[in-house]
Amino acid sequence: MVIGQRGLRIAAGGPAAEAETHRLVSEKAAAAAEWQILAMTGRLGASAPTAAARTLRHYRRKVRANRRRLAKS
């Protein structure tokens, strides 16, 4: 859903598309950097299943925030 909404905005072109593209890239980089900090500080957990669950939770929060933002406009 989020990928489709973002794709439509970008495909429409113009200043809004450029802004969405910049936002997409910066959000991806920030989310990855935040995840790396979690991993390096041991906050993802000691076991593989725990680390996987916490990784998914981290990214789901980001996707949920984007879904809400895109639904408003």
PyMOL commands that set and color helices and strands:
alter all, ss='L'
color gray80, all
select helices_A, chain A and resi 2-12+14-40+48-72
alter helices_A, ss='H'
color red, helices_A
deselect
rebuild
show_as cartoon
